[in-house]
């Protein structure tokens, strides 16, 4: 499920950038 991994990566990156 690469799609799921990409979605999770995007969420993780957005949260890190939200700091």
Residue frames as qw, qx, qy, qz and C-alpha x, y, z in Angstrom:
[[0.000, 0.886, 0.464, 0.000, 0.00, 0.00, 0.00],
 [0.474, 0.071, 0.029, 0.877, 2.35, 2.75, -1.22],
 [0.118, -0.654, -0.316, -0.678, -0.57, 5.16, -1.43],
 [0.623, -0.727, -0.289, -0.018, -1.18, 4.83, 2.30],
 [0.696, -0.273, -0.069, 0.660, 2.53, 5.42, 2.98],
 [0.270, 0.359, 0.191, 0.873, 2.53, 8.58, 0.85],
 [0.343, -0.745, -0.325, -0.470, -0.55, 9.91, 2.61],
 [0.717, -0.619, -0.210, 0.241, 1.03, 9.26, 6.00],
 [0.604, -0.013, 0.043, 0.796, 4.30, 10.86, 4.90],
 [0.053, 0.571, 0.255, 0.778, 2.42, 13.97, 3.76],
 [0.530, -0.768, -0.277, -0.230, 0.58, 14.22, 7.08],
 [0.758, -0.420, -0.119, 0.485, 3.81, 13.74, 9.02],
 [0.452, 0.199, 0.126, 0.861, 5.58, 16.42, 6.97],
 [0.161, -0.698, -0.284, -0.638, 2.68, 18.85, 7.37],
 [0.659, -0.715, -0.233, 0.032, 2.67, 18.33, 11.15],
 [0.699, -0.232, -0.021, 0.676, 6.44, 18.88, 11.33],
 [0.258, 0.360, 0.216, 0.870, 6.12, 22.04, 9.23],
 [0.339, -0.769, -0.394, -0.373, 3.22, 23.21, 11.41],
 [0.628, -0.436, -0.346, 0.545, 5.59, 23.67, 14.33]]
